[in-house]
Amino acid sequence: MVLSATTRKNIVNTLNPPTRTSLIAASILAVALTGCANMTETQKGTATGAGVGALAGVIIGDSKGGAAIGAAAGALGGYLWSKHMQDKKAAMEQATAGTGVTVTQTPDNQLKLSIPSDISFDTGRADIRPSLRPILDQFASGLGSQPNTEVRIIGHTDSTGSDAINDPLSLQRAASARDYLSARGVDVGRILTAGRGSHEPIADNNSEVGRARNRRVEIFLAERQVAQAR
């Protein structure tokens, strides 16, 4: 996916000054490195991936830490948006139609599922609800034959309750989704989990509607570009 100059400018302008500075520095470094004549194509791709990964990390994580993580991930070779990824996106859109789950392609070519709590987990619990199982079944389908893919599962809560409750609960929910996928043939070694508690809201926690949006699980699927032997 190629962003227009206007779109890139609008994205950067939404960032706070320290994050914007970090992003610009990372991007300039990547561009400078890719211009070195004595670099291999793999090295150039790694540098470009670092810059793109930094941008994606900032957008997704909304933090300088996100930029660093994104840059590190990009430096491993970058993500591909292949026909497999496009087909998986179409399959997930069909499987989640009418459920409230959003299926999107992230700026760094990851497939993202944002799954609201009303179909994923009961309040205060980490047991997968029956309504989530067909979605995870479809997500797991075919991944066993795609060794270059990686899965990341992140649990979120609303601000009701303390961090001492919400933080481990969000991680337990991510772990439940991981275990379900693993039981259906997805290599657990390719799945990363994290619990963010109430620290990354996407809506206002002062309303029930907003809290319901914040109680969610996000699942990312990425296909890693493999360096060609030279």
WOTA-V927312 format. One record per residue. SS is DSSP state (h for helix, s for strand, l for the rest). PSI is psi in whole degrees, 0 to 359 (NA if undefined). OMEGA is omega in radians with two decimals (999 if undefined). Layout:
SS | PSI | OMEGA
SS | PSI | OMEGA
This chain:
l | 129 | -3.13
l | 123 | 3.12
l | 141 | 3.08
l | 164 | 3.13
h | 320 | -3.13
h | 317 | 3.14
h | 316 | 3.13
h | 319 | -3.13
h | 318 | -3.13
h | 321 | 3.11
h | 311 | -3.12
h | 321 | -3.09
h | 341 | 3.12
l | 349 | -3.07
l | 152 | 3.07
l | 159 | -3.01
h | 314 | -3.14
h | 318 | 3.13
h | 320 | 3.14
h | 319 | 3.14
h | 316 | 3.13
h | 319 | -3.13
h | 313 | -3.12
h | 319 | 3.14
h | 316 | 3.13
h | 319 | -3.12
h | 318 | 3.13
h | 318 | 3.13
h | 316 | -3.14
h | 315 | -3.14
h | 319 | -3.13
h | 317 | -3.12
h | 321 | -3.11
h | 346 | 3.14
l | 356 | -3.12
l | 125 | -3.03
l | 332 | -3.05
l | 10 | 3.13
l | 145 | 3.05
l | 167 | 3.11
h | 324 | 3.11
h | 317 | 3.13
h | 320 | 3.10
h | 319 | 3.13
h | 324 | 3.10
h | 316 | 3.14
h | 315 | 3.11
h | 318 | 3.12
h | 324 | 3.12
h | 317 | 3.13
h | 314 | 3.12
h | 320 | 3.12
h | 323 | 3.09
h | 316 | 3.11
h | 313 | -3.13
h | 320 | 3.14
h | 321 | 3.11
h | 314 | -3.10
h | 316 | -3.06
h | 315 | -3.05
h | 343 | 3.14
l | 43 | -3.14
l | 161 | 3.06
h | 328 | 3.07
h | 320 | 3.10
h | 323 | 3.12
h | 318 | -3.13
h | 316 | 3.13
h | 317 | 3.14
h | 320 | 3.13
h | 318 | 3.12
h | 318 | 3.13
h | 317 | 3.13
h | 325 | -3.12
h | 342 | 3.10
l | 351 | 3.08
l | 349 | 3.10
l | 164 | -3.13
s | 148 | 3.11
s | 146 | 2.93
l | 84 | -3.03
l | 179 | 3.06
h | 324 | 3.08
h | 316 | -3.13
h | 319 | 3.12
h | 319 | 3.11
h | 321 | 3.12
h | 320 | 3.10
h | 314 | 3.14
h | 320 | 3.14
h | 321 | -3.14
h | 324 | 3.08
h | 319 | 3.12
h | 319 | -3.09
h | 334 | -3.06
l | 4 | -3.10
l | 127 | 3.10
l | 4 | -3.09
l | 345 | -3.03
l | 354 | 3.08
l | 134 | 3.06
s | 137 | -3.13
s | 119 | -3.06
s | 164 | 2.99
s | 124 | -3.11
l | 165 | -3.14
l | 334 | 3.14
l | 25 | 2.99
l | 34 | 2.95
l | 148 | 3.00
s | 125 | -3.06
s | 129 | 2.99
s | 124 | 3.04
s | 112 | -2.97
s | 115 | -3.12
s | 161 | -3.03
h | 336 | -3.05
h | 345 | 3.05
h | 0 | -3.03
h | 304 | -3.06
s | 146 | 3.02
l | 159 | -3.12
l | 127 | 3.07
l | 10 | -3.09
l | 160 | -3.14
l | 13 | 3.09
l | 132 | -3.12
s | 130 | 3.12
l | 152 | 3.13
h | 329 | -3.11
h | 342 | 3.13
h | 337 | -3.01
h | 315 | 3.13
h | 329 | 3.13
h | 316 | 3.11
h | 327 | 3.08
h | 315 | 3.13
h | 322 | 3.13
h | 319 | -3.10
h | 337 | -3.04
l | 124 | 3.07
l | 348 | -3.07
h | 335 | 3.13
h | 335 | 3.14
h | 12 | 3.13
l | 78 | -3.03
l | 343 | -3.12
l | 1 | -3.10
s | 151 | 3.11
s | 147 | -3.13
s | 136 | 3.07
s | 129 | -3.10
s | 126 | -3.09
s | 125 | 3.10
s | 144 | 3.14
s | 152 | 3.04
l | 174 | 2.96
l | 188 | -3.05
l | 2 | 3.08
l | 130 | -3.10
l | 173 | -3.07
l | 165 | 3.07
h | 329 | -3.14
h | 335 | 3.09
h | 313 | -3.01
h | 320 | -3.08
h | 308 | 3.11
h | 329 | 3.12
h | 317 | -3.14
h | 323 | 3.10
h | 321 | 3.11
h | 323 | 3.11
h | 318 | 3.08
h | 320 | 3.14
h | 324 | 3.11
h | 318 | 3.10
h | 320 | 3.09
h | 313 | -3.10
h | 323 | 3.12
h | 315 | 3.13
h | 320 | 3.14
h | 321 | 3.14
h | 345 | 3.14
l | 24 | 2.94
l | 0 | 3.11
l | 127 | -3.11
l | 119 | -3.10
h | 336 | 3.11
h | 346 | 3.11
h | 8 | -3.10
s | 125 | 3.03
s | 142 | 3.12
s | 152 | 3.09
s | 151 | 3.06
s | 122 | -3.09
l | 0 | 3.14
l | 227 | 3.14
l | 14 | -2.95
l | 347 | -3.11
l | 66 | -3.14
l | 151 | 3.04
l | 0 | 3.14
l | 174 | -3.10
l | 123 | 3.13
l | 359 | -3.14
l | 356 | 3.10
l | 154 | 3.13
h | 323 | 3.11
h | 315 | 3.13
h | 317 | 3.12
h | 322 | 3.11
h | 323 | 3.11
h | 325 | -3.10
h | 333 | 3.08
l | 100 | -2.99
s | 164 | 2.98
s | 133 | 3.09
s | 130 | 3.12
s | 128 | -3.13
s | 137 | 3.02
s | 131 | -3.14
s | 145 | 3.07
s | 117 | -3.06
s | 134 | 3.05
l | 128 | -3.10
l | 129 | 3.13
l | 135 | 3.12
l | 140 | 3.08
l | 140 | -3.08
l | NA | 999
